[in-house]
Amino acid sequence: MTAPNQTRLTAEYSSADRARAIEQSIRPEINDIEGDRTTARLSRDGQRVELTVAASDLVALRAGINTWLTLRGVAENALVGRK
């Protein structure tokens, strides 16, 4: 797939452990969600988690961004109150 449209979604957390937990929550979805028009990559560097969403068109990019922001939000909400 040629993906001329892409964006990076970066979040920095209070600790590397929290960032690792977010990464581990999201990573299983990377290969399961990709479609013909959208792909995603996930990386972590210390306290920072970065998702790169690429798509063949802007509609697919918007849908991909919404999907990954939702998944990241669910992972963050699951960690609320966790030490």
C-alpha positions as CSV (number, residue, x, y, z in Angstrom):
1,M,0.0,0.0,0.0
2,T,1.2,3.4,-0.8
3,A,0.5,5.7,2.1
4,P,1.0,9.3,1.2
5,N,-0.9,10.5,4.3
6,Q,0.4,9.9,7.8
7,T,0.4,11.4,11.3
8,R,2.3,10.7,14.5
9,L,0.4,10.5,17.8
10,T,2.9,11.0,20.6
11,A,2.1,10.8,24.4
12,E,4.6,11.3,27.2
13,Y,3.8,9.6,30.5
14,S,4.9,10.2,34.1
15,S,7.2,7.1,34.1
16,A,8.7,4.6,31.8
17,D,6.7,1.9,33.5
18,R,3.4,3.6,32.7
19,A,4.5,4.1,29.1
20,R,5.5,0.4,28.9
21,A,2.1,-0.6,30.2
22,I,0.4,1.6,27.5
23,E,2.6,0.1,24.8
24,Q,1.9,-3.4,25.9
25,S,-1.8,-2.8,25.9
26,I,-1.8,-1.4,22.4
27,R,0.8,-3.6,20.7
28,P,-1.4,-6.7,20.2
29,E,-3.8,-4.6,18.1
30,I,-1.2,-3.4,15.6
31,N,-1.4,-6.4,13.3
32,D,-5.0,-7.2,14.0
33,I,-6.5,-3.8,13.0
34,E,-4.5,-2.9,9.8
35,G,-6.6,-2.9,6.7
36,D,-6.1,-2.3,3.0
37,R,-6.0,1.5,3.4
38,T,-4.4,2.0,6.8
39,T,-1.4,0.8,8.7
40,A,0.0,1.7,12.1
41,R,3.4,1.5,13.8
42,L,4.1,1.7,17.5
43,S,7.3,2.6,19.3
44,R,8.3,3.6,22.8
45,D,11.3,5.5,24.1
46,G,11.4,5.8,27.8
47,Q,8.4,7.7,28.9
48,R,7.2,8.4,25.4
49,V,4.9,6.3,23.3
50,E,4.5,7.1,19.6
51,L,1.9,5.7,17.2
52,T,2.4,6.5,13.5
53,V,-0.8,6.0,11.4
54,A,-0.5,6.0,7.6
55,A,-3.2,5.8,5.1
56,S,-3.9,5.9,1.4
57,D,-6.5,8.7,1.7
58,L,-7.6,11.2,4.2
59,V,-10.8,9.5,5.1
60,A,-8.9,6.3,6.0
61,L,-6.4,8.4,7.9
62,R,-9.1,10.1,10.0
63,A,-10.7,6.7,10.8
64,G,-7.3,5.3,11.7
65,I,-6.5,8.2,14.0
66,N,-9.9,7.8,15.7
67,T,-9.3,4.1,16.2
68,W,-5.8,4.5,17.7
69,L,-6.7,7.4,19.9
70,T,-9.6,5.4,21.3
71,L,-7.5,2.4,22.0
72,R,-4.8,4.5,23.6
73,G,-7.5,6.2,25.7
74,V,-8.9,2.9,26.9
75,A,-5.4,1.8,27.9
76,E,-4.8,5.0,29.8
77,N,-8.2,4.8,31.6
78,A,-7.3,1.2,32.6
79,L,-4.2,2.5,34.4
80,V,-6.0,5.3,36.3
81,G,-5.3,4.7,40.0
82,R,-2.7,2.0,39.2
83,K,0.6,2.6,40.9
